[in-house]
Amino acid sequence: MKKFLISLSFIGLFSINAIAQDYKTHKVKLGETIESIAKTYMVTPYDIYALNPDAKTSLQPDMVLIIPRSKILDTQVQTQTTKLLSYKTHKVKRKETLYSISKKYNITINDIKKHNNRLYSESLRKGDKINIPQYSNATTTTSLENTIKTYQVLPKEGKWRVAYKFGITVDELEKLNPTLKDTLQIGDIINVPNIANNEEKIIDDEFGYYTVVPREGFLALERKLGLTQDEIEALNPELIDNGLKAGMIIKVPKDVTNNSGDSNVQRSVLMDKLVNFSTKNIAVMLPFRLNRVDMDSIQEVKDMLRKEGLLNISLDFHTGVLMALDSAKQLGISTKLDVYDTKARITEVSHILNDNDFSEYDAVIGPFMADCFNRTASMLRLENVPMVSPVSIPSHLYRNVFQTIPSNELLLKKIVAFVKQDSIPSRIIIISDEKHRKVSNTLKREFSLAKQIFSRTDEETGKDAYYILKEDIEEELLDGRTIVFLETKDEGFVSNVVSMLNGFNGIDEELEIEREIILMTTNKNKAFDGENVSNNYALSNLKFHYPSPNKPYDNEQSNSFVTRYKKQWNTTPNRYAIRGFDLTMDVLLRLATADNLYDASTNDIETEYVENKFRYSKKMFGGYYNEAVYIVKYDDLKIVEVISNNNNID
């Protein structure tokens, strides 16, 4: 379904003697655009504009355009003739939309509007009678010689450099070269648009380069990159005439950073924006490993459920998926679900992909295991099937991958930004073991006045002993507020530091001072959940803060999902069941608001469900990663989301 097809109006070719040696001409047909004509001849829109300046402001049927020739392609290319035969009258029913009608008749929304001009300015209403164009299609062949040329890859050139050089997207480069491997090699001979040598762009390493994502305009880029339209156009003059285009590569300053933040994003209630009610085809790949269970033995099944962690997690996640499908159905979204048991083995993943057609899926959720997910994503990326990683961080963010778990780097960035927003002056101490020295140094760069303290080493072995002494920290804990970052994965070290900080926290009658110590970490792990940390009391006393991809739901608050889950399964949903619900619900709602998951995942869309929220950014020349992060804290033995008041840490 994701194959590259050239499907445009029949190409009219006429000769003009004065330019016959270097160019060809094309007579514009009704409905054609500069972009569609450029794709047919495998050149870029600005190549056509360069030879046809009038086309920038007025592209009319029967206009003759000059198209640059190439030097090598002389094979015939199939094209399609589309002819309007007649109209069919359609009476609009309740709940019908332009999208649903276009799908019913297999035409585009623009086709409907074009033949019902009032729909450009008016909404569709029940009872309206509209014209549905009836077309006839005929496939013909034509010779499009000299439309591309060969190019030899130079040292240090990857796909994005070549694409930028010739004014196309990486996706278009791959379509010109179907057998292209993941990485270009020096000396590779590849196809590129035949543009003049002096029109090739030069990569300037003094600048950075950014890939425009779908539906991203200048306002979104200003919010994300901190650059105005004038600044972007100054670096990329071709945008003045041609505008932004999804997938295009633009030049930006070297030090530009992604400035997108929560403050500029409004929470999106997608259920109010549903337009695409076609059946969603979803695949879920989970490591049940049911081949290891004798289903005829009730006792063996019970034993496996008690001992087998992956099976329990998979079953819980699956129940959440089913609950999401039921909730979506109530909104009018139907789903065809296929569930595959990966058995937690790469070989099984390969068998599943080879034995089944995955090209028609709107999204694939899973597999859980990182190696299995990476294999699946790699095999399906040529089909451009969206791959959603539910509980792990993929090692390779292919362009079809959605990483739903925020990275450690992003978690650090969020907690740092949170602390910097605090308007109350605070001293900062960074305590870490040797394994986390890099994180400590990163925090030190962000907070230049912070004091770094490292765990002591064993005098005999020289190895990290995972503890500090009272004298290591006492002089740094003065009157007033002190924020302490603790970076470790060692449970004993957490216990040592937390116990010591609690001893210092509060009123010191001897020194006649009152300390307020707030404990933080950039990445909470199992070490902070150990029994030696006083069952969360010690952490609550220190108002322990950390960034998290999720927040526990409040048992004291009514929640429709939790209520329905308890009623259906006679138990409270755990975090994997909630994750299955939140993630699947988000995928289904996004698919129901656009043509595909890519179009529904722009950076200005943030969603939130029971415990998880999602806002995707696109990696340059890669896939999508979730940058929606909670800041949570321990408060009275509960974990709650931090709500900042007047930019103060509470």
Secondary structure, 3 states (H helix, E strand, C coil): CCCCCCCCCCCECCCCHHHCCCEEEEECCCCCCHHHHHHHHCCCHHHHHHHCHHHHCCCCCCCEEEEECCCCCCCEEEEEEEEEEEEEEEECCCCCCHHHHHHHHCCCHHHHHHCCHHHHCCCCCCCCEEEEEEEEEEEEEEECCCCEEEEECCCCCCHHHHHHHCCCCHHHHHHHCCCCCCCCCCCCEEEEECCCHHHCCCCCCCEEEEECCCCCCHHHHHHHHCCCHHHHHHHCCHHHHHCCCCCCEEEEECCCCCCCCHHHCCECCHHHCCCCCCCEEEEEEECCCHHHCCCCCHHHHHHHHHHCHHHHHHHHHHHHHHHHHHHHHHCCCCEEEEEEECCCCHHHHHHHHHHCCCCCCCEEECCCCHHHHHHHHHHHHHHCCCEEECCCCCCCCCCCEEECCCCHHHHHHHHHHHHHCCCCCCEEEEEECHHHHHHHHHHHHHCCCCEEEECCECCCCCCECCCCCHHHHHHHCCCEEEEEEEECCCHHHHHHHHHHHHHHCEEECCCCEEEEEEEECCCCCHHHHCHHHHHHHHHHHCCCEEEECECCCCCCCCCHHHHHHHHHHCCCCCHHHHHHHHHHHHHHHHHCCCCCCCCCCCCCCEEECCCEEECEEECCCCCEEECCCEEEEEECCEEEECCCECCECC
